[in-house]
Amino acid sequence: MEYDFVVVGGGSAGYAGARTAVDLGLRTAVIEGGKDIGGLCILRGCMPSKTLLESARRFRVLQRAGEFGLALDHPRFDAAAIIGRKKRLVGEFADYRKGQLEAGRFDFIRGQAIFLGPNEVSVRQFDGTERIIRSKVFLLATGSKIAVPPVPGLAEAGCLTSDDMLDRPEIPESLVVLGGGPVALELASYCRAFGSRVILIQRSSHILSGTDADVAGALESGLRDDGIEIHTGTRLLRVERKPSSCRVVFEKDGCATAVEADHILNALGRTPQLAGLENLGLQIRGGRIDADVRQRTSVPNIFAAGDVCGPSEVVHVAIQQGEVAAANAASLLGVRSGPLRSMDYRLKLFAVFSEPQLACVGATEAELRAAGTDYVIATYPFNDHGKSLVMGETAGFVKITASKATGEILGAAVVGPDASELIHEVTVAMHYRATVQDFAAIPHYHPTLSEIWTYPAEELVSEITPAS
């Protein structure tokens, strides 16, 4: 049988694409080559990591009970029980996704896909047989895998990965974390909450290299206050395995420095999973499949979505990309009328569930400067905010960026308590292209955390200079 639309990869992007394609009337199949069903977010990313971080957050609350006049002597934790809860919840999430994929709305094929050409793929099924699948259109949603950069000794050192940490029933007494991205920061915070000595080594001049320096700096300060040792602006020289420890040698300011710990966590990022796609001759840019805003690749009938093409490794973006790809495939096949759909990255949303948390939406200052946009910014700290003082959560600040000419909100960031929740208020405002004048006029209940956004908004109102 020839299909209209075949998805390679059954994660969040792939399932979203398949579901949308079926709704549009396309004969659809999904090929999934993973041992487990669910995709990165459910199995080894968002859901398991946030489950562990929730245990860490609650343990921090227990440890601070005395500040609030509460008596709780010597709180303890059970790392194996924490992992057990994570496995139970992830199992439930994965079973639900498995049910969606196997519900019969489309064909679900288990096996490794190897493309023979743009319209034909060979599937090595789990039972050892080979099956040829033909389709008018394909969606590549093959995801990503952990990267191992060419650092001397790194591949041989037996470093832990995020996959290992999410299943590890012990908290390491000491840990060197390589990298300064979300995975590195979240797992560093997780281990630190339970007493680990954590050393973080980042190549860029600040953690979260794509974030504004002041925002990243506020998070860095909070992490240091929590006891995490951070080295930025470094170059990894080598990694060494010793009989009872690991050693990392790096260069900073022209000097070589060595740190040791029980374990090393390789959190140096992920790389697209491109195995089986070699015969397609796809254009690759920056290591990822080059896809346009309509999710089309350099091969006309091949679309891509999710980590394999980027530009971000964020699940809600991957889902939207899968939906856009399926809709445009239906247009390509003549079964959908109307304009082609395009991705809009204006509301670029990002969060890190470290301690403290960080969240951003919209453009960074660097992006606005590159575009020649005249903008104004205002900030307000949590240590001067009533509700955060009541909560005892005073690290960090909020920041709003707006057009100097019109007042339209162009971006926002928050470092501090519940940042991953607080950011959505500004995201909604930006969706409707609200100005800081609009935003400042919205009532906010007192005392609440979200009330803090009104202070930078009110400050910016006076700085807007609309054209006469």
C-alpha positions as a Markdown table, in Angstrom:
| # | Residue | x | y | z |
|---|---|---|---|---|
| 1 | Met | 0.0 | 0.0 | 0.0 |
| 2 | Glu | 1.2 | 3.5 | -0.8 |
| 3 | Tyr | 0.6 | 6.1 | 1.8 |
| 4 | Asp | 0.0 | 9.8 | 1.4 |
| 5 | Phe | 1.9 | 10.8 | 4.6 |
| 6 | Val | 4.4 | 8.7 | 6.5 |
| 7 | Val | 6.1 | 9.9 | 9.7 |
| 8 | Val | 9.4 | 8.6 | 10.8 |
| 9 | Gly | 9.5 | 9.0 | 14.6 |
| 10 | Gly | 6.7 | 8.6 | 17.1 |
| 11 | Gly | 7.6 | 11.3 | 19.6 |
| 12 | Ser | 5.7 | 14.5 | 20.2 |
| 13 | Ala | 6.4 | 16.1 | 16.8 |
| 14 | Gly | 5.7 | 12.8 | 14.9 |
| 15 | Tyr | 2.5 | 12.1 | 16.7 |
| 16 | Ala | 1.2 | 15.7 | 16.2 |
| 17 | Gly | 2.0 | 15.4 | 12.5 |
| 18 | Ala | 0.3 | 12.0 | 12.1 |
| 19 | Arg | -2.8 | 13.1 | 14.1 |
| 20 | Thr | -3.2 | 16.3 | 12.0 |
| 21 | Ala | -2.6 | 14.4 | 8.7 |
| 22 | Val | -5.4 | 11.9 | 9.6 |
| 23 | Asp | -7.8 | 14.7 | 10.5 |
| 24 | Leu | -7.1 | 16.2 | 7.0 |
| 25 | Gly | -7.9 | 12.9 | 5.3 |
| 26 | Leu | -4.4 | 11.6 | 4.5 |
| 27 | Arg | -3.6 | 7.9 | 4.5 |
| 28 | Thr | -1.0 | 7.9 | 7.2 |
| 29 | Ala | 1.5 | 5.7 | 8.9 |
| 30 | Val | 4.1 | 6.2 | 11.7 |
| 31 | Ile | 7.4 | 4.3 | 11.8 |
| 32 | Glu | 8.9 | 4.1 | 15.3 |
| 33 | Gly | 12.4 | 2.5 | 15.8 |
| 34 | Gly | 12.8 | 3.1 | 19.5 |
| 35 | Lys | 12.8 | 0.2 | 22.0 |
| 36 | Asp | 10.3 | 2.2 | 24.1 |
| 37 | Ile | 7.4 | 4.3 | 22.8 |
| 38 | Gly | 6.9 | 7.9 | 23.8 |
| 39 | Gly | 9.6 | 10.1 | 22.4 |
| 40 | Leu | 12.3 | 12.1 | 24.2 |
| 41 | Cys | 10.0 | 14.4 | 26.2 |
| 42 | Ile | 8.1 | 11.6 | 27.8 |
| 43 | Leu | 10.8 | 9.0 | 28.2 |
| 44 | Arg | 14.1 | 10.9 | 28.8 |
| 45 | Gly | 13.3 | 14.6 | 28.8 |
| 46 | Cys | 10.6 | 17.0 | 30.1 |
| 47 | Met | 8.5 | 14.7 | 32.2 |
| 48 | Pro | 11.1 | 12.5 | 34.0 |
| 49 | Ser | 13.4 | 15.5 | 34.7 |
| 50 | Lys | 10.6 | 17.7 | 36.1 |
| 51 | Thr | 9.4 | 14.8 | 38.2 |
| 52 | Leu | 12.8 | 14.6 | 39.9 |
| 53 | Leu | 13.0 | 18.4 | 40.2 |
| 54 | Glu | 9.7 | 18.5 | 42.0 |
| 55 | Ser | 11.1 | 16.1 | 44.6 |
| 56 | Ala | 14.1 | 18.3 | 44.9 |
| 57 | Arg | 11.9 | 21.4 | 45.3 |
| 58 | Arg | 9.9 | 19.9 | 48.1 |
| 59 | Phe | 13.0 | 18.7 | 49.9 |
| 60 | Arg | 14.4 | 22.3 | 49.8 |
| 61 | Val | 11.1 | 23.5 | 51.4 |
| 62 | Leu | 11.5 | 20.9 | 54.2 |
| 63 | Gln | 15.1 | 22.0 | 54.8 |
| 64 | Arg | 14.0 | 25.7 | 55.2 |
| 65 | Ala | 11.1 | 24.9 | 57.6 |
| 66 | Gly | 12.8 | 26.6 | 60.5 |
| 67 | Glu | 12.7 | 30.0 | 58.7 |
| 68 | Phe | 8.9 | 29.9 | 58.9 |
| 69 | Gly | 8.6 | 28.9 | 62.5 |
| 70 | Leu | 8.1 | 25.2 | 61.7 |
| 71 | Ala | 9.9 | 22.3 | 63.6 |
| 72 | Leu | 11.2 | 19.6 | 61.3 |
| 73 | Asp | 14.4 | 18.0 | 62.5 |
| 74 | His | 16.8 | 16.3 | 60.0 |
| 75 | Pro | 14.6 | 15.8 | 56.9 |
| 76 | Arg | 15.7 | 12.8 | 54.9 |
| 77 | Phe | 15.3 | 11.6 | 51.4 |
| 78 | Asp | 15.1 | 8.2 | 49.6 |
| 79 | Ala | 16.7 | 8.5 | 46.1 |
| 80 | Ala | 15.5 | 5.1 | 45.1 |
| 81 | Ala | 11.9 | 6.1 | 46.0 |
| 82 | Ile | 12.3 | 9.3 | 44.1 |
| 83 | Ile | 13.3 | 7.4 | 41.0 |
| 84 | Gly | 10.5 | 4.9 | 41.6 |
| 85 | Arg | 7.9 | 7.7 | 41.5 |
| 86 | Lys | 9.5 | 9.0 | 38.3 |
| 87 | Lys | 9.3 | 5.6 | 36.7 |
| 88 | Arg | 5.7 | 5.1 | 37.6 |
| 89 | Leu | 4.6 | 8.5 | 36.3 |
| 90 | Val | 6.7 | 8.2 | 33.1 |
| 91 | Gly | 5.2 | 4.7 | 32.6 |
| 92 | Glu | 1.7 | 6.2 | 32.7 |
| 93 | Phe | 2.6 | 9.0 | 30.3 |
| 94 | Ala | 4.3 | 6.5 | 27.9 |
| 95 | Asp | 1.3 | 4.1 | 28.1 |
| 96 | Tyr | -1.0 | 6.9 | 27.2 |
| 97 | Arg | 1.1 | 7.9 | 24.1 |
| 98 | Lys | 1.4 | 4.2 | 23.2 |
| 99 | Gly | -2.4 | 4.0 | 23.2 |
| 100 | Gln | -2.6 | 7.0 | 21.0 |
| 101 | Leu | -0.2 | 5.6 | 18.5 |
| 102 | Glu | -1.8 | 2.1 | 18.5 |
| 103 | Ala | -5.4 | 3.3 | 18.4 |
| 104 | Gly | -5.8 | 2.5 | 14.7 |
| 105 | Arg | -6.3 | 6.0 | 13.3 |
| 106 | Phe | -3.1 | 5.4 | 11.3 |
| 107 | Asp | -0.8 | 2.4 | 10.7 |
| 108 | Phe | 1.9 | 2.1 | 13.4 |
| 109 | Ile | 5.0 | 0.3 | 12.3 |
| 110 | Arg | 7.8 | -0.7 | 14.6 |
| 111 | Gly | 11.3 | -0.9 | 13.2 |
| 112 | Gln | 14.4 | 1.0 | 11.9 |
| 113 | Ala | 13.8 | 3.1 | 8.8 |
| 114 | Ile | 16.4 | 3.4 | 6.1 |
| 115 | Phe | 15.5 | 5.6 | 3.1 |
| 116 | Leu | 16.0 | 4.2 | -0.3 |
| 117 | Gly | 14.9 | 7.4 | -2.0 |
| 118 | Pro | 12.5 | 10.3 | -1.5 |
| 119 | Asn | 9.4 | 8.1 | -1.8 |
| 120 | Glu | 10.6 | 4.8 | -0.4 |
| 121 | Val | 11.9 | 3.5 | 2.9 |
| 122 | Ser | 13.0 | 0.1 | 4.0 |
| 123 | Val | 11.9 | -0.8 | 7.6 |
| 124 | Arg | 13.9 | -3.4 | 9.5 |
| 125 | Gln | 11.1 | -4.6 | 11.7 |
| 126 | Phe | 11.7 | -5.9 | 15.3 |
| 127 | Asp | 10.8 | -9.5 | 14.2 |
| 128 | Gly | 13.8 | -9.5 | 11.8 |
| 129 | Thr | 11.8 | -9.0 | 8.6 |
| 130 | Glu | 12.1 | -6.2 | 6.1 |
| 131 | Arg | 9.3 | -4.1 | 4.8 |
| 132 | Ile | 9.2 | -1.6 | 2.0 |
| 133 | Ile | 7.0 | 1.5 | 2.7 |
| 134 | Arg | 6.1 | 4.0 | -0.1 |
| 135 | Ser | 4.6 | 7.4 | 0.4 |
| 136 | Lys | 4.0 | 10.6 | -1.5 |
| 137 | Val | 5.2 | 12.7 | 1.5 |
| 138 | Phe | 7.4 | 12.0 | 4.5 |
| 139 | Leu | 7.8 | 13.8 | 7.8 |
| 140 | Leu | 11.2 | 13.3 | 9.5 |
| 141 | Ala | 10.7 | 13.5 | 13.3 |
| 142 | Thr | 13.6 | 11.3 | 14.3 |
| 143 | Gly | 14.7 | 13.5 | 17.2 |
| 144 | Ser | 18.2 | 13.7 | 18.7 |
| 145 | Lys | 20.8 | 11.9 | 20.6 |
| 146 | Ile | 23.3 | 12.9 | 23.3 |
| 147 | Ala | 26.4 | 14.6 | 21.8 |
| 148 | Val | 29.9 | 13.5 | 22.6 |
| 149 | Pro | 32.2 | 16.4 | 21.5 |
| 150 | Pro | 35.8 | 15.7 | 20.6 |
| 151 | Val | 37.3 | 16.4 | 24.0 |
| 152 | Pro | 40.4 | 14.2 | 24.7 |
| 153 | Gly | 39.3 | 11.4 | 27.1 |
| 154 | Leu | 35.6 | 12.3 | 27.1 |
| 155 | Ala | 34.4 | 9.3 | 25.2 |
| 156 | Glu | 36.6 | 6.9 | 27.3 |
| 157 | Ala | 35.8 | 8.4 | 30.7 |
| 158 | Gly | 32.5 | 6.7 | 31.2 |
| 159 | Cys | 30.7 | 10.0 | 31.9 |
| 160 | Leu | 27.1 | 10.0 | 33.1 |
| 161 | Thr | 24.5 | 11.3 | 30.7 |
| 162 | Ser | 21.1 | 12.8 | 31.4 |
| 163 | Asp | 19.7 | 9.4 | 30.6 |
| 164 | Asp | 21.8 | 7.9 | 33.4 |
| 165 | Met | 20.9 | 10.6 | 35.9 |
| 166 | Leu | 17.2 | 10.1 | 35.3 |
| 167 | Asp | 17.4 | 6.5 | 36.3 |
| 168 | Arg | 20.2 | 6.6 | 38.9 |
| 169 | Pro | 18.9 | 5.5 | 42.3 |
| 170 | Glu | 21.8 | 7.3 | 44.1 |
| 171 | Ile | 22.7 | 10.9 | 44.4 |
| 172 | Pro | 26.5 | 11.4 | 43.7 |
| 173 | Glu | 28.4 | 12.9 | 46.6 |
| 174 | Ser | 30.3 | 15.1 | 44.1 |
| 175 | Leu | 29.7 | 15.9 | 40.4 |
| 176 | Val | 31.3 | 17.8 | 37.6 |
| 177 | Val | 28.8 | 19.0 | 35.1 |
| 178 | Leu | 30.1 | 19.8 | 31.6 |
| 179 | Gly | 27.8 | 22.4 | 30.0 |
| 180 | Gly | 25.7 | 25.4 | 30.8 |
| 181 | Gly | 22.4 | 24.6 | 29.1 |
| 182 | Pro | 19.0 | 23.7 | 30.5 |
| 183 | Val | 19.8 | 20.0 | 31.1 |
| 184 | Ala | 23.1 | 20.9 | 32.8 |
| 185 | Leu | 21.5 | 23.5 | 35.1 |
| 186 | Glu | 18.5 | 21.4 | 36.0 |
| 187 | Leu | 20.5 | 18.3 | 36.9 |
| 188 | Ala | 23.0 | 20.4 | 38.8 |
| 189 | Ser | 20.2 | 21.9 | 40.8 |
| 190 | Tyr | 18.7 | 18.4 | 41.4 |
| 191 | Cys | 21.9 | 17.0 | 42.8 |
| 192 | Arg | 22.7 | 20.1 | 44.8 |
| 193 | Ala | 19.3 | 20.0 | 46.5 |
| 194 | Phe | 20.2 | 16.6 | 48.0 |
| 195 | Gly | 23.7 | 17.7 | 49.2 |
| 196 | Ser | 26.0 | 17.0 | 46.3 |
| 197 | Arg | 29.1 | 19.1 | 45.7 |
| 198 | Val | 28.5 | 20.3 | 42.2 |
| 199 | Ile | 31.0 | 22.0 | 39.9 |
| 200 | Leu | 29.7 | 23.3 | 36.6 |
| 201 | Ile | 32.0 | 24.1 | 33.6 |
| 202 | Gln | 30.7 | 26.2 | 30.8 |
| 203 | Arg | 32.5 | 27.2 | 27.6 |
| 204 | Ser | 30.7 | 30.5 | 26.9 |
| 205 | Ser | 31.2 | 33.7 | 28.9 |
| 206 | His | 27.9 | 33.0 | 30.8 |
| 207 | Ile | 25.5 | 30.1 | 31.2 |
| 208 | Leu | 22.7 | 29.8 | 28.8 |
| 209 | Ser | 24.7 | 31.4 | 26.0 |
| 210 | Gly | 21.7 | 32.4 | 23.9 |
| 211 | Thr | 20.1 | 34.4 | 26.8 |
| 212 | Asp | 20.7 | 38.0 | 27.7 |
| 213 | Ala | 23.8 | 38.4 | 29.9 |
| 214 | Asp | 21.9 | 40.1 | 32.7 |
| 215 | Val | 19.3 | 37.4 | 32.8 |
| 216 | Ala | 21.8 | 34.6 | 32.7 |
| 217 | Gly | 23.9 | 36.5 | 35.3 |
| 218 | Ala | 21.0 | 36.6 | 37.7 |
| 219 | Leu | 20.5 | 32.9 | 37.4 |
| 220 | Glu | 24.2 | 32.3 | 37.8 |
| 221 | Ser | 24.2 | 34.3 | 41.0 |
| 222 | Gly | 21.3 | 32.3 | 42.4 |
| 223 | Leu | 23.0 | 29.0 | 41.6 |
| 224 | Arg | 26.2 | 30.2 | 43.2 |
| 225 | Asp | 24.2 | 31.2 | 46.3 |
| 226 | Asp | 22.8 | 27.7 | 46.4 |
| 227 | Gly | 26.3 | 26.4 | 46.6 |
| 228 | Ile | 27.1 | 25.4 | 43.0 |
| 229 | Glu | 30.6 | 26.2 | 41.8 |
| 230 | Ile | 30.5 | 27.7 | 38.3 |
| 231 | His | 33.4 | 28.3 | 35.9 |
| 232 | Thr | 32.5 | 30.2 | 32.7 |
| 233 | Gly | 34.6 | 31.3 | 29.7 |
| 234 | Thr | 36.5 | 28.0 | 29.7 |
| 235 | Arg | 38.0 | 25.6 | 27.2 |
| 236 | Leu | 38.0 | 21.9 | 28.0 |
| 237 | Leu | 41.4 | 20.4 | 27.6 |
| 238 | Arg | 40.9 | 16.7 | 28.7 |
| 239 | Val | 38.9 | 14.4 | 30.9 |
| 240 | Glu | 40.6 | 11.7 | 32.9 |
| 241 | Arg | 39.3 | 8.6 | 34.7 |
| 242 | Lys | 41.0 | 7.7 | 38.0 |
| 243 | Pro | 40.5 | 4.6 | 40.1 |
| 244 | Ser | 38.0 | 6.2 | 42.4 |
| 245 | Ser | 37.2 | 9.6 | 40.8 |
| 246 | Cys | 37.2 | 11.7 | 37.6 |
| 247 | Arg | 39.3 | 14.7 | 36.7 |
| 248 | Val | 38.5 | 17.5 | 34.3 |
| 249 | Val | 41.2 | 19.8 | 33.1 |
| 250 | Phe | 40.1 | 23.1 | 31.5 |
| 251 | Glu | 41.7 | 26.4 | 30.5 |
| 252 | Lys | 40.4 | 29.8 | 31.8 |
| 253 | Asp | 42.1 | 33.1 | 31.3 |
| 254 | Gly | 45.1 | 31.4 | 29.8 |
| 255 | Cys | 45.7 | 29.1 | 32.9 |
| 256 | Ala | 45.0 | 25.4 | 33.2 |
| 257 | Thr | 42.8 | 24.3 | 36.1 |
| 258 | Ala | 41.8 | 20.8 | 37.3 |
| 259 | Val | 38.8 | 19.8 | 39.3 |
| 260 | Glu | 37.9 | 16.3 | 40.6 |
| 261 | Ala | 34.6 | 14.6 | 41.6 |
| 262 | Asp | 33.1 | 11.2 | 42.0 |
| 263 | His | 31.4 | 11.5 | 38.6 |
| 264 | Ile | 31.2 | 13.6 | 35.5 |
| 265 | Leu | 27.9 | 14.5 | 33.8 |
| 266 | Asn | 28.2 | 15.1 | 30.1 |
| 267 | Ala | 25.5 | 17.8 | 29.4 |
| 268 | Leu | 27.2 | 19.3 | 26.4 |
| 269 | Gly | 24.0 | 19.1 | 24.3 |
| 270 | Arg | 22.3 | 16.9 | 21.8 |
| 271 | Thr | 22.8 | 16.2 | 18.1 |
| 272 | Pro | 20.1 | 15.4 | 15.5 |
| 273 | Gln | 19.5 | 11.7 | 14.8 |
| 274 | Leu | 20.2 | 11.4 | 11.1 |
| 275 | Ala | 20.8 | 7.6 | 10.8 |
| 276 | Gly | 18.9 | 6.1 | 7.9 |
| 277 | Leu | 18.5 | 9.5 | 6.1 |
| 278 | Glu | 21.8 | 9.4 | 4.1 |
| 279 | Asn | 20.3 | 8.5 | 0.8 |
| 280 | Leu | 18.0 | 11.5 | 0.7 |
| 281 | Gly | 20.8 | 14.1 | 0.1 |
| 282 | Leu | 19.2 | 16.6 | 2.5 |
| 283 | Gln | 20.7 | 20.0 | 3.0 |
| 284 | Ile | 22.2 | 20.2 | 6.5 |
| 285 | Arg | 22.8 | 23.5 | 8.3 |
| 286 | Gly | 24.6 | 23.7 | 11.6 |
| 287 | Gly | 24.4 | 19.9 | 12.0 |
| 288 | Arg | 20.5 | 19.9 | 11.6 |
| 289 | Ile | 18.2 | 19.3 | 8.7 |
| 290 | Asp | 17.6 | 22.6 | 7.0 |
| 291 | Ala | 13.9 | 23.2 | 7.1 |
| 292 | Asp | 12.1 | 26.4 | 6.2 |
| 293 | Val | 9.3 | 28.0 | 8.2 |
| 294 | Arg | 6.8 | 25.7 | 6.4 |
| 295 | Gln | 8.9 | 22.8 | 7.6 |
| 296 | Arg | 9.9 | 21.7 | 4.1 |
| 297 | Thr | 13.4 | 20.4 | 3.5 |
| 298 | Ser | 15.6 | 20.7 | 0.4 |
| 299 | Val | 13.8 | 17.6 | -0.9 |
| 300 | Pro | 10.3 | 18.8 | -2.1 |
| 301 | Asn | 8.2 | 16.0 | -0.6 |
| 302 | Ile | 10.2 | 15.7 | 2.6 |
| 303 | Phe | 9.2 | 17.7 | 5.7 |
| 304 | Ala | 11.0 | 17.8 | 9.1 |
| 305 | Ala | 9.9 | 18.7 | 12.7 |
| 306 | Gly | 11.3 | 18.6 | 16.2 |
| 307 | Asp | 14.9 | 18.3 | 17.3 |
| 308 | Val | 16.1 | 16.9 | 14.0 |
| 309 | Cys | 15.7 | 20.3 | 12.4 |
| 310 | Gly | 15.4 | 22.8 | 15.3 |
| 311 | Pro | 15.8 | 25.7 | 15.8 |
| 312 | Ser | 15.1 | 24.8 | 19.4 |
| 313 | Glu | 14.7 | 21.6 | 21.4 |
| 314 | Val | 11.4 | 22.6 | 22.9 |
| 315 | Val | 8.4 | 20.2 | 22.9 |
| 316 | His | 5.6 | 22.8 | 22.2 |
| 317 | Val | 7.5 | 24.0 | 19.2 |
| 318 | Ala | 8.0 | 20.5 | 17.9 |
| 319 | Ile | 4.3 | 19.8 | 18.2 |
| 320 | Gln | 3.4 | 22.9 | 16.3 |
| 321 | Gln | 6.1 | 22.1 | 13.6 |
| 322 | Gly | 4.5 | 18.7 | 13.2 |
| 323 | Glu | 1.1 | 20.2 | 12.7 |
| 324 | Val | 2.4 | 22.8 | 10.3 |
| 325 | Ala | 4.2 | 20.1 | 8.3 |
| 326 | Ala | 1.1 | 17.9 | 8.0 |
| 327 | Ala | -1.1 | 20.8 | 7.0 |
| 328 | Asn | 1.3 | 21.8 | 4.3 |
| 329 | Ala | 1.7 | 18.2 | 3.1 |
| 330 | Ala | -2.1 | 18.1 | 2.6 |
| 331 | Ser | -1.8 | 21.3 | 0.6 |
| 332 | Leu | 1.0 | 19.8 | -1.5 |
| 333 | Leu | -1.3 | 16.8 | -2.2 |
| 334 | Gly | -4.2 | 19.0 | -3.1 |
| 335 | Val | -6.5 | 17.9 | -0.3 |
| 336 | Arg | -6.4 | 21.2 | 1.6 |
| 337 | Ser | -7.2 | 24.6 | 0.3 |
| 338 | Gly | -6.1 | 28.0 | 1.6 |
| 339 | Pro | -2.6 | 29.4 | 2.2 |
| 340 | Leu | 0.3 | 27.3 | 3.4 |
| 341 | Arg | 0.9 | 27.5 | 7.1 |
| 342 | Ser | 4.2 | 28.9 | 8.5 |
| 343 | Met | 5.9 | 28.8 | 11.9 |
| 344 | Asp | 6.1 | 32.1 | 13.8 |
| 345 | Tyr | 8.9 | 32.2 | 16.3 |
| 346 | Arg | 8.1 | 35.7 | 17.6 |
| 347 | Leu | 6.8 | 34.1 | 20.8 |
| 348 | Lys | 9.9 | 32.1 | 21.4 |
| 349 | Leu | 9.3 | 30.6 | 24.9 |
| 350 | Phe | 11.9 | 29.1 | 27.1 |
| 351 | Ala | 12.2 | 27.9 | 30.7 |
| 352 | Val | 14.8 | 26.3 | 33.0 |
| 353 | Phe | 13.5 | 24.5 | 36.1 |
| 354 | Ser | 16.6 | 25.1 | 38.1 |
| 355 | Glu | 16.8 | 26.7 | 41.6 |
| 356 | Pro | 16.0 | 29.6 | 41.0 |
| 357 | Gln | 14.0 | 29.1 | 37.8 |
| 358 | Leu | 14.4 | 31.1 | 34.6 |
| 359 | Ala | 12.0 | 31.8 | 31.8 |
| 360 | Cys | 12.0 | 34.0 | 28.7 |
| 361 | Val | 9.7 | 34.9 | 25.9 |
| 362 | Gly | 10.3 | 36.9 | 22.7 |
| 363 | Ala | 13.4 | 38.6 | 21.4 |
| 364 | Thr | 16.7 | 38.9 | 23.2 |
| 365 | Glu | 18.5 | 42.3 | 23.3 |
| 366 | Ala | 21.1 | 40.8 | 20.9 |
| 367 | Glu | 18.4 | 39.9 | 18.4 |
| 368 | Leu | 16.9 | 43.4 | 18.6 |
| 369 | Arg | 20.2 | 45.1 | 18.2 |
| 370 | Ala | 21.0 | 42.9 | 15.2 |
| 371 | Ala | 17.6 | 43.9 | 13.7 |
| 372 | Gly | 18.2 | 47.6 | 14.3 |
| 373 | Thr | 15.2 | 47.8 | 16.6 |
| 374 | Asp | 15.1 | 50.8 | 18.9 |
| 375 | Tyr | 14.0 | 49.4 | 22.3 |
| 376 | Val | 13.7 | 50.2 | 26.0 |
| 377 | Ile | 14.0 | 47.9 | 29.0 |
| 378 | Ala | 13.0 | 48.0 | 32.6 |
| 379 | Thr | 13.6 | 45.5 | 35.5 |
| 380 | Tyr | 12.3 | 45.0 | 39.0 |
| 381 | Pro | 13.9 | 42.7 | 41.7 |
| 382 | Phe | 12.1 | 40.1 | 43.7 |
| 383 | Asn | 13.9 | 41.3 | 46.9 |
| 384 | Asp | 11.7 | 44.4 | 46.9 |
| 385 | His | 8.4 | 42.6 | 46.2 |
| 386 | Gly | 5.9 | 41.9 | 48.9 |
| 387 | Lys | 4.7 | 38.4 | 48.0 |
| 388 | Ser | 8.3 | 37.1 | 47.3 |
| 389 | Leu | 9.4 | 38.5 | 50.6 |
| 390 | Val | 6.5 | 36.6 | 52.3 |
| 391 | Met | 7.5 | 33.5 | 50.5 |
| 392 | Gly | 11.2 | 33.9 | 51.4 |
| 393 | Glu | 12.0 | 33.7 | 47.6 |
| 394 | Thr | 13.9 | 36.9 | 46.9 |
| 395 | Ala | 16.5 | 35.9 | 44.3 |
| 396 | Gly | 16.2 | 37.2 | 40.8 |
| 397 | Phe | 14.2 | 39.8 | 38.9 |
| 398 | Val | 11.8 | 40.4 | 36.1 |
| 399 | Lys | 12.5 | 42.3 | 32.8 |
| 400 | Ile | 10.4 | 43.7 | 30.1 |
| 401 | Thr | 11.7 | 44.9 | 26.7 |
| 402 | Ala | 9.5 | 47.1 | 24.5 |
| 403 | Ser | 9.5 | 49.1 | 21.3 |
| 404 | Lys | 10.6 | 52.6 | 22.1 |
| 405 | Ala | 8.4 | 53.9 | 19.3 |
| 406 | Thr | 5.1 | 52.1 | 20.0 |
| 407 | Gly | 5.5 | 50.4 | 23.4 |
| 408 | Glu | 4.7 | 47.0 | 22.0 |
| 409 | Ile | 6.2 | 44.3 | 24.3 |
| 410 | Leu | 9.0 | 42.6 | 22.4 |
| 411 | Gly | 10.4 | 40.3 | 25.1 |
| 412 | Ala | 10.4 | 39.5 | 28.7 |
| 413 | Ala | 12.4 | 37.4 | 31.2 |
| 414 | Val | 12.1 | 36.3 | 34.8 |
| 415 | Val | 14.6 | 34.7 | 37.1 |
| 416 | Gly | 13.1 | 33.7 | 40.4 |
| 417 | Pro | 10.1 | 31.9 | 42.1 |
| 418 | Asp | 7.7 | 30.2 | 39.7 |
| 419 | Ala | 9.4 | 31.8 | 36.7 |
| 420 | Ser | 8.1 | 29.0 | 34.4 |
| 421 | Glu | 4.5 | 30.0 | 35.3 |
| 422 | Leu | 4.9 | 33.8 | 35.6 |
| 423 | Ile | 6.2 | 34.1 | 32.0 |
| 424 | His | 2.9 | 33.1 | 30.5 |
| 425 | Glu | 1.2 | 36.3 | 31.5 |
| 426 | Val | 3.5 | 38.2 | 29.3 |
| 427 | Thr | 3.3 | 35.6 | 26.6 |
| 428 | Val | -0.4 | 36.1 | 26.4 |
| 429 | Ala | 0.0 | 39.8 | 26.2 |
| 430 | Met | 2.6 | 39.5 | 23.4 |
| 431 | His | 0.3 | 37.1 | 21.5 |
| 432 | Tyr | -2.2 | 40.0 | 21.2 |
| 433 | Arg | 0.6 | 42.5 | 20.5 |
| 434 | Ala | -0.1 | 44.4 | 23.7 |
| 435 | Thr | 1.8 | 47.5 | 24.6 |
| 436 | Val | 3.3 | 48.3 | 28.0 |
| 437 | Gln | 0.6 | 50.9 | 28.2 |
| 438 | Asp | -2.0 | 48.2 | 27.8 |
| 439 | Phe | -0.2 | 45.9 | 30.2 |
| 440 | Ala | 0.2 | 48.5 | 32.9 |
| 441 | Ala | -3.5 | 49.2 | 32.9 |
| 442 | Ile | -4.4 | 45.5 | 33.7 |
| 443 | Pro | -5.3 | 45.1 | 37.4 |
| 444 | His | -3.2 | 42.7 | 39.4 |
| 445 | Tyr | -4.3 | 41.4 | 42.8 |
| 446 | His | -2.1 | 42.3 | 45.8 |
| 447 | Pro | -0.1 | 40.5 | 47.1 |
| 448 | Thr | 0.7 | 38.1 | 44.3 |
| 449 | Leu | 3.9 | 37.1 | 42.5 |
| 450 | Ser | 2.4 | 38.1 | 39.1 |
| 451 | Glu | 1.9 | 41.7 | 40.4 |
| 452 | Ile | 5.7 | 42.2 | 40.0 |
| 453 | Trp | 5.2 | 42.6 | 36.2 |
| 454 | Thr | 3.3 | 45.9 | 36.7 |
| 455 | Tyr | 6.4 | 47.7 | 38.0 |
| 456 | Pro | 8.7 | 47.5 | 35.0 |
| 457 | Ala | 5.6 | 48.0 | 32.7 |
| 458 | Glu | 4.7 | 51.3 | 34.5 |
| 459 | Glu | 8.3 | 52.4 | 34.3 |
| 460 | Leu | 8.4 | 51.8 | 30.6 |
| 461 | Val | 5.2 | 53.8 | 29.9 |
| 462 | Ser | 7.1 | 57.0 | 30.6 |
| 463 | Glu | 9.9 | 56.0 | 28.2 |
| 464 | Ile | 7.8 | 55.4 | 25.1 |
| 465 | Thr | 8.2 | 58.1 | 22.5 |
| 466 | Pro | 5.6 | 57.5 | 19.8 |
| 467 | Ala | 6.2 | 59.1 | 16.4 |
| 468 | Ser | 4.3 | 62.4 | 16.0 |
